[in-house]
Amino acid sequence: MKFLTVLGLLATASGAATTSAELRFLSCPVYRDTDAGKKSGCWLATDPASGIRYDITTAPTKADWNRAVLVEGRVAANPADNPCGGVVLEAARVSVLDRPCTRHMLPAEGFPGRKFVLPDRNVRPLYASHDLPAKPWVARNFTIPFDFDSDFITYQLSDYYLDRAVSYALDVQASRVDIIAYAATTTALISGERLAEDRAIARSRAERVRDWFTMRGVPLQAVHIRWQDAKVPRPGPETDMLVAPSLRIVDIRITPGA
């Protein structure tokens, strides 16, 4: 698949080590009812091509056992880590699709699950200290990731990066905010099915991000939006270096005021 080829080329060009190839597959998720405290239950998904069951619990978007999911990620570097009864995917992404599935739940069967840990990518509370950027202020770029075919601002992922962007715009009294949204409109064959986003989702993403800025107090006349098809993947920390999700992003450039 071309996404795997691109990932290899990027790793070679940057000199970075890649622990494993990027996986993408469709599945009906299964819930494992473990009991290690709050949010410790496990989400599992089986790749229909290989029959391998993967642990997708760490994905920022949780599965819905009534609906199919698009799973994306890489196999974790430590295969011995198996708290849920599946091969652990790191940098996992789960996009919930509008396709019905039959509910299925497994007992714990001796698997402990994971104790809940607050993610590093977590919006800071309003009472937390906030350091203003030093002058002279400079233009900065931000990237907001999205799930497949969705304009939803994902909790503890997209909202984290968007909160940083809006806060910076307010801190530097932005004179202009440029928002460019992308859609993954090129068809990909995944688990025997052809998937692609409609370009309209890019516009919806741009409008959703714009609304975050204006609701926080950035003047509407300062915010400019565009949307287009994604042509070249640009993996970054916002997508945990995953290639396919990097086609579903919103780029933001903030120009400071005088």
N, C-alpha and C positions, 0 to 999 in steps of 0.2 A: 504494500500500500504506500502511496506517495508520502503520507505523513511520517511513516517510519524512516523513509529515505531522507526527508528533510531534517528530521531530528538527528540522524547520524551525521549529516553534513554540518549542522550547527555545532554539534559537540566537537567534531574534528577541527572546525575552524577556530573555535574558542579555546581549544585545549582542555575543555572541561570533561570530566569523566561522567559517563552516563551509566547508571546502575543497571538499567534494563530498558528494553524497548517499550514504546508507548502502546498501551492496549486501548482498544475501543470495541465495545460490543453492546448488544441489546439483550435485556434480560427481564424476567419477572422477579422482583426482589423477594427475599425470604427474611422473616424476623426471627432471631433467636432470643428467647426469653431468659437472659442471664440476670443475676442479681448481685451487682457489686456497687449498689447505691444508685443515685439519680442518674439518668441518661446512660446507664451502663449496658442496656440491651444492644444486640448486635444486628447489623444489616448485612446480608449476604446476597451475592448474585453469581449465577453460573454462566460462564461463556459457552454458548451453544456450539461453537466450533470445536473447542477442546474438551468440553465437559468439566473444566476446572472450576471449582467454587472459590470465589474471591470474597475477602472481607472488605466491605466498602464503608465501614462504620465511620471512618475519619473524614469522609466527605463533608464539606460545609453545608451542602444541601442534602437533607435526609430523604431517603426513599419513601414511597407511598405504596404499601402492599396491594393497593387496588389498581395500580397503574404500572405500565412498563417503564423501564429506565434506560437511558443511554449512559453507560459506564465508561469513564476515561481515567487513565492513570498508569503508574509504573509499579512493578512488583517491588516490595520493600527490600532493602539491602540485607535484612536479617530474617531469613525464612523460618528460623526457629521461634520467632515471636508469633504465636498463634493463639490469641486469647478468645477467639470467636469461632474457631472451626473452619477457617478458610485461609487461603493465601492472601496475606495482607497487601493491599494496594496503598502505596504512599502517594501523596499529591493527588488523591482520588477526587474525581468530579462525578456527580450524579445529577443528570438532567431528567426530571420527571416528564414523561410523554403522555399525550392524550390517547392512550391505548389501554384497554382494560386488561387486568390480570386477576387471577383467583387468589384470594388470601391464603397464605401458608405460614404457620408459625412452628418453630422447633423448640423443644425444651432445652434447658441449659446443657444437658448431657455431659456435665463435668467441665464445661468451658466457663471460665470466670467472667468474661467480658472485660470492659475497661472502666476503671474509676474515672469519673468526669474531671477533666482539667480545663480550665478556662483557656481558650486559644490565645496565642500571642496577638493575633489580628482581632483585637476587640476594641470597640470604640470606648474611649476614655470617658468616665462620668464628668458631668459639668463642674463638679467641685474640685477635680484634679488640677494641679498646677499646669499652667500653659505658658511656655516661653515664646515671646514674640520674635519673629525673624529679625536678624540684625540688618541694619542699613549699610550700604545701599541695597535696596530690594532688587531682586532679579526675577526674570520670567522663569516659570517652572512648569514642567510637564507631569501629568498624572495619568494613570491608566486604570480603567474600571472593568473588571471581568464580568461576564454573564454566562448563565447556563444556556444550553442549546434551545433555540426557539423561544426564548424568554426575555422579557424586559424587567423582570423582578430584581430588585436590589437585594442580593443575598445577604442574610444575616451573618455577621462575623466574617465577612469576606468583602463583597462589593461595598457594603456600608462603611467598612473600615477605611478603604482607599478614598471613597467619596467624601467622608467626613474630613479626612486630611486635606483634600483638595479645596473644599468649601471653606474650611478654617483658614487656609493659606490665602484664599481670595479676600476674605474679610480682613485678615491681618495686614495685607499689603494694599488695602483699598483699591482692589483691581480696577483698572480702567477698561479691561477687555478680558472676556473669557471665551475662548474658542473651543467648541465641542464638535468632535468628528466621531460619528458612530459607524460601526461596521457590522455586516451580516455575512455569515458563511454560506454564500449562495451557490458555491460549487458543489455538485452532487458527489457524495462519498458512499461507497458500498460498505455497509456495516452489517454483519451477521446476515448477509444475504438480502438486505433491504437497502434501498437508495434513500439517503437522507440529505436534505439541504434546507437552508433557511430561506424564507421569502425576504426580499429586500425591505419590505415594509417594517420588519422587526427592527431594522437599523434606525429608521425614523423614530419608532416608538422608544427605543433606548435613548436616543438623543433628547427627546422631549422629557423623558423621565429624569434624566440627569439635569437638564436645564431647570426643571421644577425644584429640584433640591437646592440649587443655588439661589433661585429667586425666593423660595420660602424661608431661607436663612438670612435674607436681606441684601443679596447682591442685586443691583438694579437690573431690571429686565432688558433695558437698552444696551447694557454692557455684555450681555450673553448672546453669542452667535452660534447657531447649530448647523451642521451638515450631516449627511449620511450617504453611505456608498457600500458597494460590494467589497469584501475583503479579498485582496489579491495575493498578498505575501504574509505568511505567518511570522509573528514576532514574539517568540516566547520570552517571558520575563518573570520576575518574582511574583507578579500579581496572578499569573497562571501556573506558578510553580514549575516553570520551564516546560510545560506541556504545549505541544505544537497546536493541536486542533482547537483547544479553547482560546488560543491567542488570535484566532480569526473572529472571535465574538467579543469584541471589546469596544470601549469608548475611550478615545484619546481626549485629553483636556490640556489646553495651554493657557496659563494664567499670566497676563501682563500686568505688572504693578502700576499703581497710580503714580502721579508725580510726587 
